[in-house]
Amino acid sequence: MITAIPKYDHDDNEIGIEDIIPLPPLPLDVIRTGQRRILAAIGEGVQSIDDLVLSLTPDIKKDSDAFPTERSRLSHHLKNFEKMGLIEKEKKGKNVGVKLTKLGELLRL
């Protein structure tokens, strides 16, 4: 999909096309309820994936056998969200912070 920027003369009459800009496609993957829950948990941003795990599953303890499995599951979703342009990751020391993009904010609702 593309859009055009009109070109104007000195009297502000449209006389043609100044530029053509490609528009990025919206993600075509369906965002399921569980994925929306993850996006909602990210909210204004999280400091680390571990924080996201604990936010979504407070009954899991960090030293339990279930924690790495849940962390891996969330990492998989976050990788897909990043490809779709829904989140941005930022390395902060040993942690990876996650925040929603504008598109992510729209789709979390």
C-alpha positions, 0 to 999 in steps of 0.5 A: 500500500502506498500514499502520495504527497500532493505537489502545490504551485505558488497559489496553493493549487494542487498540480501533481504528486510531490512524493510517493510513500510506502505504508507499512502493512498492519500485522496480519496475524490474529492477536488472540486473547492470551496474547492481548493479556501479554500486551496488556501486562506490558502496559507502560513497559516492563524492566525485564522479561522476568518481571513480565513472567511474575506479573502474568503468573504470580503463583510461579516462583523464580526458582521453580521448574515452571519459571524457565518454561514460562519465560521461554513461552513469553520470549517466543511471543515477544519475538513475534510481537517485535516482528509485527511491530507491536513492541520494542526491546531495550537492553538495560544491563543484564535485562531486556526491557520491553515497551509497546509501540503505538501499534501495540498500544492500539492492539492491546485493547 
